Amino acid sequence: MILYNVTINIDETVHEEWLQWMKEVHIPDVMNTGLFIENKICRIHAEEKGGRAYSIQYILNSIEDYNEYQKKYAPALQQEHTVKYNGKFAAFRTILEIVHEVKN
């Protein structure tokens, strides 16, 4: 399984609007691609100047699903976010392969 992590620092002035938009619009649009099986929004508790930091985590079954997402859907979805919050965020993305997991 693959964990696609997007770490975002969002400006305090748009934080509440952004979080609502992520929950109600952006993440549902990502999930509606049919390539993801799970997602989480995690608040990063660290000292940040001028914003709040989040880890948006998406789980996929395979790297092939991730590659399809990147090819077919990511450019438009990322562009929509960039246009809406231009100059108000910094983001970086990480791909992780889940090699072991334990759930209780």
C-alpha distances in whole Angstrom, upper triangle without the diagonal:
4,7,10,13,16,19,23,26,28,32,34,36,33,31,31,32,28,26,28,27,23,23,25,25,22,19,20,21,17,16,19,17,15,12,10,10,11,13,15,18,19,23,23,26,28,31,31,34,35,31,28,25,22,18,16,13,11,7,6,5,5,8,10,10,10,13,15,15,16,19,20,19,19,22,24,22,23,26,27,26,28,31,31,31,32,33,32,28,27,23,20,17,14,11,9,6,5,8,9,10,13,15,18
4,6,10,13,16,19,23,25,29,31,33,30,28,29,29,26,24,26,25,21,21,24,23,20,17,19,19,15,15,18,16,15,11,10,10,11,12,14,16,17,20,21,24,25,29,28,31,31,28,25,22,19,15,14,10,8,6,5,6,6,6,10,9,8,11,13,12,13,16,18,17,16,19,21,19,19,23,24,23,24,28,28,27,28,30,28,25,23,19,17,13,10,7,6,5,6,9,11,12,15,17,20
4,6,10,12,16,19,21,25,27,29,27,24,25,26,22,21,23,22,18,19,21,21,18,15,17,18,14,14,17,16,15,12,10,10,9,9,11,13,14,17,17,20,22,25,24,27,28,25,22,18,15,11,10,7,6,5,6,9,9,9,13,11,9,13,15,13,14,17,18,17,15,19,20,18,18,21,22,20,22,25,25,24,26,27,25,22,20,16,14,10,8,6,5,6,7,10,12,12,15,16,20
4,7,10,13,17,19,22,25,27,24,22,23,23,20,19,21,19,16,17,19,18,15,13,15,15,12,12,16,14,15,12,10,11,10,9,11,12,13,16,16,20,21,24,23,25,25,22,20,16,13,10,8,6,5,6,8,11,11,10,12,11,8,11,13,11,11,15,16,14,12,15,17,15,14,18,19,17,18,22,22,21,22,23,22,19,17,13,11,7,6,5,6,9,10,14,16,16,19,19,23
4,6,10,13,15,19,21,24,21,19,21,21,17,16,19,18,14,16,19,18,15,13,16,16,13,14,18,17,17,15,12,14,12,10,10,10,10,13,13,16,17,20,19,22,22,19,16,13,10,6,6,5,6,9,11,14,14,13,16,15,11,14,16,14,13,17,18,16,13,16,18,15,14,17,18,16,17,21,20,19,20,21,19,16,14,10,8,6,5,6,8,11,12,16,17,17,19,20,23
4,6,10,12,16,18,20,18,16,18,18,14,14,17,16,12,14,17,16,13,12,15,15,12,14,18,17,18,16,14,16,14,11,11,10,10,12,12,16,16,18,17,19,19,16,14,10,8,6,5,6,8,12,14,17,17,16,18,16,13,15,17,14,13,17,18,15,12,14,16,13,11,14,15,12,14,17,17,15,16,17,16,12,10,7,6,4,6,9,11,14,16,19,21,20,23,23,26
4,7,10,13,16,18,16,14,17,17,14,13,17,16,13,15,18,18,15,14,18,18,16,18,21,20,22,20,17,19,17,13,12,10,9,10,9,12,13,15,13,15,16,13,11,7,6,4,6,9,11,15,17,21,21,19,22,20,17,19,21,18,17,20,21,19,15,17,18,16,13,16,17,14,14,18,17,15,16,16,14,10,8,6,5,6,8,11,13,17,18,21,22,21,24,24,27
4,6,10,12,15,13,11,14,14,11,11,15,14,12,14,17,17,14,14,18,18,16,18,21,21,23,22,19,21,19,15,13,11,10,10,9,13,13,14,11,13,13,10,8,6,5,6,8,11,14,17,20,23,24,22,24,23,19,21,23,19,18,22,22,19,16,17,18,15,12,15,15,11,12,15,14,12,13,12,10,7,6,4,7,9,12,15,17,20,21,25,26,25,27,27,29
4,7,9,12,11,9,13,14,11,11,15,15,13,16,19,18,16,17,20,21,19,22,24,25,27,25,23,25,22,18,16,13,12,10,9,12,11,11,8,10,9,6,5,4,6,9,11,14,17,21,23,27,27,26,28,26,23,25,26,23,22,25,25,22,19,20,20,18,15,17,17,13,13,16,15,11,12,11,8,5,5,6,9,12,15,18,20,24,24,28,28,28,29,29,31
4,6,9,7,6,10,10,8,9,13,12,12,14,17,17,15,16,19,20,19,21,24,25,27,26,24,25,23,19,17,13,13,11,12,13,13,13,10,10,8,5,5,6,8,11,12,16,19,22,25,29,29,28,30,28,24,26,27,24,23,26,26,22,19,20,20,17,15,16,15,11,12,14,12,9,10,9,6,4,7,9,12,15,18,21,23,26,27,30,31,30,32,31,33
4,5,6,6,10,11,9,11,14,14,14,17,19,19,17,19,22,22,22,25,27,28,30,29,27,29,26,22,20,17,16,14,14,15,14,13,10,9,6,4,7,9,11,15,16,20,22,26,29,32,33,32,33,31,28,30,31,27,26,29,29,25,22,22,22,20,17,18,17,14,13,15,13,9,10,9,5,6,9,12,15,18,21,24,26,30,31,34,35,33,35,34,36
4,6,5,8,10,10,11,14,15,15,17,19,20,19,20,23,24,24,26,28,30,32,31,29,30,27,23,21,17,16,14,14,14,14,13,10,9,6,4,6,10,12,16,17,21,24,28,30,34,35,34,36,33,31,33,33,30,29,32,32,28,25,25,25,22,20,21,20,16,16,17,15,12,14,12,9,10,12,15,18,21,24,27,28,32,32,36,36,34,35,35,36
4,6,8,9,10,12,14,14,16,18,19,19,19,21,24,24,25,27,29,30,33,32,30,32,29,25,23,19,19,17,18,18,18,17,14,12,9,8,10,13,15,19,20,23,26,30,32,36,37,36,37,35,32,34,34,31,30,32,32,28,26,26,25,22,20,21,19,16,16,16,13,11,13,12,8,11,14,17,20,23,26,29,31,35,35,39,39,37,38,37,39
4,6,5,6,9,10,10,12,14,15,16,15,17,20,20,21,23,25,27,29,29,27,28,26,22,20,17,17,15,17,18,19,18,15,14,11,9,10,13,14,17,17,21,23,27,29,33,34,33,34,32,29,31,31,27,27,29,29,25,23,23,21,19,17,18,16,13,13,14,10,8,11,11,8,9,13,15,19,21,24,27,29,32,33,36,37,35,36,35,37
4,6,5,6,9,10,10,12,14,15,15,16,18,20,20,22,24,26,28,27,25,26,23,20,17,14,14,12,14,15,16,15,13,13,10,8,7,10,11,14,14,18,21,24,27,31,32,31,33,30,28,30,30,26,26,29,28,25,22,23,22,19,18,19,17,13,14,16,12,10,13,13,9,10,13,14,17,19,22,25,27,30,30,34,34,32,33,32,33
4,5,5,6,9,10,11,12,14,14,15,18,19,20,21,23,25,27,28,25,26,23,19,17,14,15,13,15,16,18,18,16,16,14,11,10,12,13,16,16,19,21,25,28,31,33,33,34,31,29,31,31,27,27,30,29,25,24,24,23,20,19,20,18,15,17,17,14,12,16,16,13,13,16,17,20,22,24,27,28,31,31,35,35,32,33,32,33
4,6,5,6,9,10,11,11,12,14,16,17,18,20,21,23,26,26,24,25,23,19,18,15,16,15,18,19,21,21,19,19,16,13,13,14,14,17,16,19,21,25,27,31,32,32,33,30,28,30,29,26,26,28,27,23,22,22,20,17,17,18,15,12,14,14,11,10,14,15,12,13,16,17,20,22,25,27,29,32,32,36,36,34,35,33,34
4,5,5,6,9,10,10,10,11,14,15,16,18,19,21,23,23,21,23,20,17,15,12,14,13,16,18,19,19,17,17,15,12,11,12,11,14,13,16,18,22,24,28,29,28,30,27,24,26,26,22,22,25,24,20,18,19,18,14,14,15,12,9,12,12,9,8,12,13,10,10,13,13,17,18,21,23,25,28,29,32,33,31,32,31,33
4,5,5,6,9,10,10,10,13,14,15,16,18,20,22,22,20,21,18,14,12,9,11,11,14,16,18,19,17,18,16,12,10,11,10,12,11,14,16,20,22,26,28,27,29,26,24,26,26,22,23,26,25,21,19,21,19,16,15,17,15,12,14,16,13,12,15,16,13,12,15,14,17,18,20,22,24,27,27,30,30,28,29,28,29
4,5,5,6,8,9,10,12,14,15,16,18,20,22,23,20,21,18,15,14,11,14,14,17,19,21,22,20,21,19,16,14,15,13,15,13,16,18,21,23,27,29,29,30,27,25,28,27,23,24,27,25,21,20,21,20,16,17,18,15,13,16,17,13,13,17,18,15,15,18,18,20,21,23,25,26,29,29,32,32,30,31,29,30
4,5,5,5,6,8,10,11,13,14,15,18,20,21,19,20,18,15,15,12,15,16,18,21,23,24,21,22,20,16,15,16,14,15,13,16,17,20,22,26,27,27,28,25,23,25,24,20,21,24,22,18,17,18,16,13,13,15,11,10,13,13,10,11,14,17,14,14,17,16,19,19,22,23,25,28,28,32,32,30,32,30,32
4,6,6,5,6,8,9,10,12,14,15,17,18,16,17,15,12,11,9,12,13,16,19,21,22,20,21,19,16,14,14,11,12,9,12,13,17,19,22,24,24,25,22,20,22,22,18,19,21,20,16,15,17,15,11,12,14,11,9,13,14,11,11,15,17,14,13,15,14,16,16,18,20,22,24,24,28,29,27,28,27,29
4,6,7,6,7,10,11,11,13,16,17,18,15,16,13,11,10,9,12,13,17,19,22,24,22,24,22,18,16,15,13,13,11,13,13,16,19,22,24,25,26,22,21,24,23,19,21,23,22,18,17,19,18,14,15,17,15,13,16,18,15,15,19,21,18,17,18,17,19,19,20,21,23,25,24,28,28,26,27,25,27
4,7,7,7,9,11,11,12,15,17,18,16,17,15,13,13,12,16,17,20,23,25,27,25,26,24,21,19,19,16,17,14,16,16,19,20,24,26,26,27,23,22,25,23,20,21,24,21,18,18,20,17,14,16,17,14,13,17,17,14,16,19,22,19,19,21,20,22,21,23,24,26,27,27,31,31,29,30,28,29
4,6,6,6,9,10,10,13,15,17,16,17,16,14,14,14,17,18,21,24,26,28,25,27,24,21,20,19,17,17,14,16,15,18,20,23,24,25,25,21,20,22,21,17,19,21,18,15,15,16,14,10,13,14,11,10,14,14,12,14,17,20,18,17,19,18,20,20,22,23,25,27,27,31,31,29,31,29,31
4,6,5,6,9,10,11,14,15,13,15,14,12,13,12,15,17,19,23,24,26,24,25,23,20,18,17,14,14,11,13,12,16,17,20,22,21,22,18,17,19,18,14,15,18,16,12,11,13,11,8,9,11,9,8,12,13,11,12,15,18,16,15,16,15,16,16,18,19,21,23,24,28,29,27,29,28,30
4,5,5,6,8,10,12,12,10,12,10,8,9,9,13,15,18,21,23,26,24,26,24,20,18,17,13,13,9,10,9,12,14,17,19,19,20,17,15,18,17,13,15,18,16,12,12,15,13,10,11,14,12,11,15,16,15,15,18,21,19,17,18,15,16,15,17,17,19,21,21,25,25,24,25,24,26
4,5,5,6,9,10,12,11,12,11,10,12,12,16,19,21,25,27,29,27,29,27,24,22,20,17,16,13,13,11,14,15,18,20,21,21,17,17,19,17,14,16,18,16,13,13,16,14,11,14,16,14,13,17,18,16,18,21,23,22,20,21,19,20,19,20,20,22,23,23,27,27,25,27,25,27
4,5,5,7,10,11,11,13,13,12,14,15,18,21,23,27,28,30,28,30,28,24,23,21,18,17,14,14,12,15,15,18,19,20,19,16,15,17,15,12,14,15,13,10,10,13,11,8,11,13,11,12,15,16,15,17,19,22,21,20,21,18,19,18,20,20,22,23,24,27,28,27,29,28,30
4,5,6,8,8,8,11,11,10,12,13,17,19,21,25,27,29,27,29,27,24,22,20,17,15,11,11,9,11,12,15,16,16,16,12,12,14,12,9,11,13,11,8,8,12,11,8,10,13,12,12,15,17,16,17,20,22,21,19,19,16,17,15,16,16,18,19,20,24,25,24,26,25,28
4,5,6,7,6,8,8,8,11,13,17,20,22,26,28,30,29,31,29,26,24,22,18,16,12,12,9,10,10,13,15,16,16,12,12,15,13,10,13,15,13,11,12,15,14,11,14,17,15,15,19,20,19,21,23,26,24,22,22,19,19,17,18,17,18,19,19,23,24,22,24,23,25
4,5,8,8,10,11,12,15,17,20,23,26,29,31,34,32,34,32,29,27,25,21,20,16,15,12,13,13,15,17,18,17,13,14,16,14,11,14,15,13,10,12,15,14,12,15,17,16,16,20,21,20,22,24,27,26,24,25,22,22,20,21,20,21,22,22,26,27,25,27,26,28
4,5,7,10,12,13,16,18,21,24,26,30,32,34,32,34,33,29,27,25,22,20,16,15,12,13,11,13,14,15,14,10,11,13,10,8,11,12,9,8,10,13,12,11,14,16,15,16,19,21,21,22,24,27,26,24,24,21,21,18,19,18,20,20,21,24,26,25,27,26,29
4,6,8,11,12,16,19,22,25,27,31,33,35,34,36,35,31,29,27,23,21,17,16,12,11,10,11,13,14,13,9,11,13,11,9,13,14,12,11,13,16,16,14,17,20,19,20,23,24,24,25,27,30,29,27,27,23,23,20,20,18,19,19,20,23,24,23,25,24,27
4,7,10,11,15,18,21,24,26,29,31,34,32,35,34,30,28,25,22,19,16,14,10,9,6,8,9,11,10,6,8,10,8,7,11,12,11,10,12,15,16,14,16,19,19,19,22,24,24,25,27,29,28,26,25,22,20,17,17,15,16,16,16,19,21,20,23,23,26
4,6,8,11,14,17,21,22,26,28,31,30,32,31,28,25,23,19,16,13,10,7,6,5,7,10,11,12,8,9,12,11,9,12,15,14,12,13,16,17,14,16,19,19,19,22,24,23,24,26,28,27,24,23,20,19,16,15,13,14,14,14,18,19,18,20,19,22
4,7,11,14,17,21,22,26,28,31,31,33,33,29,26,24,20,17,14,11,8,6,6,7,11,13,14,11,12,15,14,13,16,18,17,16,16,20,20,18,19,23,22,21,25,27,26,26,29,31,29,26,26,22,21,18,17,15,15,15,14,17,17,16,17,16,19
4,7,11,13,17,19,22,25,28,27,30,30,26,23,20,17,14,11,8,6,5,7,10,13,15,16,13,13,17,17,14,17,20,19,17,17,20,21,18,19,22,22,20,23,26,25,25,27,29,27,24,23,20,20,17,16,15,14,15,13,17,17,15,16,15,17
4,7,10,13,16,19,22,25,24,27,26,22,19,17,13,10,7,5,4,6,9,12,15,16,18,15,14,17,17,15,17,20,19,16,16,19,19,16,17,20,19,17,20,23,22,21,24,25,23,20,20,17,17,15,14,14,14,15,14,18,18,16,17,16,19
4,6,10,12,15,18,21,21,24,23,20,16,14,10,8,6,5,7,9,12,16,18,19,21,18,17,20,21,18,19,22,22,19,18,21,21,17,18,21,20,18,20,23,21,21,23,24,22,19,19,16,16,15,15,15,15,16,15,19,18,16,17,16,18
4,7,10,13,15,18,17,20,20,16,13,11,7,6,5,6,9,12,15,19,21,21,23,20,19,22,22,19,20,23,23,20,18,21,21,17,17,20,19,16,18,21,19,18,21,21,18,16,16,14,15,14,15,16,16,19,18,21,21,19,20,19,21
4,6,9,12,15,15,18,18,15,11,9,6,5,6,8,11,14,17,21,22,23,25,23,20,24,25,22,22,26,26,23,21,23,23,20,19,22,21,18,20,23,21,19,22,22,19,16,16,14,15,14,15,16,16,19,18,21,20,18,19,18,20
4,6,9,12,12,15,15,12,8,6,5,6,9,11,15,17,21,24,26,26,28,26,23,26,28,24,24,28,28,25,23,25,25,21,20,23,22,19,20,23,21,18,21,20,17,15,15,14,15,16,16,19,19,22,21,24,23,21,22,21,23
4,6,9,10,13,14,11,8,5,5,7,10,12,16,19,22,25,26,26,29,27,24,27,28,25,25,29,29,26,23,25,26,23,21,24,24,20,21,24,22,19,21,20,17,15,14,13,14,15,15,18,18,21,20,23,23,21,22,22,24
4,7,9,12,14,12,9,7,9,10,14,16,20,22,26,29,30,29,32,30,28,30,32,29,29,32,33,30,27,29,30,26,24,27,27,23,24,27,25,22,24,22,19,17,16,16,17,18,19,21,21,24,23,26,25,23,24,24,25
4,6,10,12,11,8,8,10,12,16,18,21,24,27,30,31,30,33,32,29,31,33,30,29,33,34,31,28,29,30,27,25,27,27,23,24,27,25,22,23,21,18,16,15,16,16,18,19,22,22,25,25,27,27,26,26,26,28
4,7,10,9,9,9,12,15,18,21,24,27,30,34,34,33,36,34,31,34,35,32,31,35,36,33,29,30,31,29,26,28,28,24,24,27,25,22,22,20,17,16,15,16,18,20,21,24,25,28,28,31,30,29,30,30,31
4,6,6,6,7,11,14,17,20,23,27,30,33,33,32,35,33,30,32,34,30,29,33,33,30,27,28,28,26,23,25,25,21,21,23,22,18,19,16,14,12,12,14,16,18,20,23,24,28,28,31,31,30,31,31,33
4,6,8,10,14,17,20,23,26,29,32,36,36,35,37,36,32,34,36,32,31,34,35,32,28,29,29,27,24,25,25,21,20,23,21,17,18,15,13,12,12,15,17,20,22,26,27,31,32,34,35,34,35,35,37
4,7,10,14,17,19,23,26,29,32,36,36,35,37,35,32,33,35,31,30,33,33,30,27,27,27,25,22,23,22,19,18,20,18,14,15,12,10,10,11,14,17,20,23,27,28,32,33,36,36,35,36,36,38
4,7,10,14,16,19,22,26,29,32,33,32,34,32,29,31,32,28,27,30,31,27,24,25,25,22,20,21,20,17,16,18,16,13,14,12,9,8,10,12,15,18,20,24,25,29,30,33,33,32,33,33,34
4,7,10,13,16,20,23,26,30,30,30,32,30,27,29,30,27,26,29,30,26,23,24,24,21,19,21,20,16,17,19,17,14,16,14,11,9,10,12,14,17,19,22,23,26,27,30,30,28,30,29,30
4,7,10,13,17,20,23,26,27,26,29,27,24,26,27,24,23,27,27,24,21,22,23,20,18,20,20,16,16,19,18,15,16,15,12,9,9,9,11,13,15,18,19,23,23,26,26,25,26,26,28
4,6,9,13,16,19,23,24,23,26,23,21,23,25,21,21,24,25,22,19,21,21,18,16,19,18,15,16,19,17,15,17,17,14,11,11,10,11,12,13,16,17,20,20,23,24,22,24,23,25
4,6,10,13,16,19,20,20,22,20,17,20,22,19,18,22,23,20,17,19,20,17,15,19,19,15,17,20,19,17,19,19,16,13,12,10,10,9,10,12,13,16,16,20,20,19,21,20,23
4,7,10,13,17,18,18,20,17,15,18,19,16,16,20,20,17,14,17,18,14,13,17,16,13,16,19,18,16,18,19,17,14,13,10,11,9,10,12,13,16,16,20,20,19,21,20,23
4,7,10,13,15,15,17,15,13,16,17,14,15,19,19,17,15,18,19,15,15,19,19,16,18,22,21,20,22,23,20,17,16,13,12,10,10,10,10,13,12,16,17,15,17,17,20
4,7,10,12,12,14,12,10,14,14,12,13,16,16,14,13,16,17,14,15,18,18,16,19,22,21,21,23,24,22,19,18,15,14,11,11,10,10,12,12,16,16,15,18,17,20
4,7,9,10,13,10,9,13,14,12,14,17,17,16,15,19,20,17,18,21,21,20,22,25,25,25,26,28,26,23,22,18,17,13,12,10,10,10,9,13,14,13,15,15,18
4,6,8,9,7,7,10,11,10,12,15,15,14,14,18,19,17,18,21,22,21,23,26,26,26,28,29,28,25,24,20,18,15,13,10,10,10,10,13,15,14,17,17,21
4,7,8,7,8,11,12,12,14,16,17,17,17,21,22,20,21,25,25,25,27,30,30,30,31,33,32,29,27,24,21,18,16,13,12,10,10,12,14,14,17,17,21
4,5,5,7,9,10,11,13,15,16,16,16,20,21,20,21,24,25,25,27,29,30,30,31,33,32,29,27,23,21,17,15,11,11,9,10,12,15,15,19,20,23
4,5,5,6,9,10,10,12,14,15,14,17,20,19,19,22,24,23,25,28,29,29,29,31,30,27,25,21,18,15,13,9,10,8,11,13,16,17,21,22,26
4,5,5,6,9,10,10,12,14,14,17,19,19,19,22,24,24,25,28,29,29,30,32,32,29,27,23,21,17,16,12,13,12,14,16,19,21,24,25,29
4,5,5,6,9,10,10,11,12,15,17,16,17,20,21,21,23,26,26,27,28,30,30,27,25,22,20,16,15,12,13,13,14,17,19,20,23,24,27
4,5,5,6,9,10,10,10,13,15,14,15,18,19,19,20,23,24,24,25,27,26,23,22,18,16,12,12,9,11,11,13,16,19,20,23,24,27
4,5,5,6,9,10,10,12,15,15,15,18,20,20,21,23,25,25,26,28,28,25,23,19,17,14,13,11,13,13,16,19,22,23,26,27,31
4,5,5,6,8,9,11,13,14,15,17,19,19,21,23,24,25,26,28,28,26,24,21,19,16,16,14,16,16,19,21,24,24,28,28,32
4,5,5,5,6,9,11,10,11,14,15,16,18,20,21,22,23,25,25,22,21,18,17,14,14,13,15,16,18,21,24,24,27,27,30
4,6,6,5,7,10,10,10,13,15,15,16,18,20,21,21,23,23,21,19,16,14,12,13,12,15,16,19,22,25,25,28,29,32
4,6,7,8,10,11,12,14,16,17,18,20,22,23,23,25,26,23,22,19,18,15,16,15,18,19,22,25,27,28,31,32,35
4,6,8,8,10,12,13,14,16,17,19,20,22,22,25,26,24,23,20,19,17,18,17,20,21,23,26,29,29,32,32,36
4,6,6,6,9,10,11,13,14,16,17,19,20,22,23,21,20,18,17,15,17,16,19,21,23,26,28,28,31,31,34
4,6,5,6,8,10,11,12,14,15,16,17,19,20,17,17,14,14,12,14,14,17,19,21,25,27,27,30,30,33
4,6,5,6,9,10,10,12,14,15,15,18,19,17,16,14,14,13,16,16,20,22,25,28,30,30,33,34,37
4,6,5,6,9,10,10,12,14,15,18,19,17,18,16,17,16,19,19,23,25,27,30,32,32,35,34,37
4,5,5,7,9,10,11,13,14,17,17,15,16,14,15,14,17,17,21,23,25,28,30,29,32,31,34
4,5,5,6,9,10,11,11,14,14,12,12,10,12,11,15,16,19,22,24,28,30,29,32,32,35
4,5,5,6,8,10,10,13,14,13,14,13,14,15,18,19,23,26,28,31,33,33,36,35,38
4,5,5,6,9,10,13,14,13,15,14,16,16,20,21,24,27,29,32,34,33,36,35,38
4,6,5,6,8,11,10,10,11,11,13,14,18,19,23,25,27,31,32,31,34,33,35
4,6,5,5,8,9,8,10,10,13,14,18,20,24,27,29,32,34,33,36,35,38
4,6,5,9,10,11,13,14,16,18,22,24,27,30,32,36,37,37,39,38,41
4,6,9,9,10,13,14,17,19,22,24,27,30,32,36,37,36,38,37,39
4,6,5,7,10,11,15,17,21,23,26,29,31,34,36,35,37,36,38
4,5,7,9,11,15,17,21,24,27,30,32,36,37,36,39,38,41
4,6,8,11,15,18,21,24,27,31,33,36,38,37,39,39,41
4,7,10,14,17,20,24,26,30,31,35,36,35,37,36,39
4,7,10,13,17,20,23,26,28,31,32,31,34,33,36
4,7,11,14,17,20,24,25,29,30,30,32,32,35
4,7,10,14,16,20,22,25,27,26,29,29,32
4,7,10,13,17,19,22,24,24,27,28,31
4,7,10,14,16,19,21,21,24,25,28
4,6,10,12,15,18,18,22,23,26
4,7,10,13,15,16,20,21,25
4,6,9,12,13,16,18,22
4,6,9,11,15,17,21
4,6,7,11,13,17
4,7,11,14,17
4,7,10,14
4,7,10
4,7
4
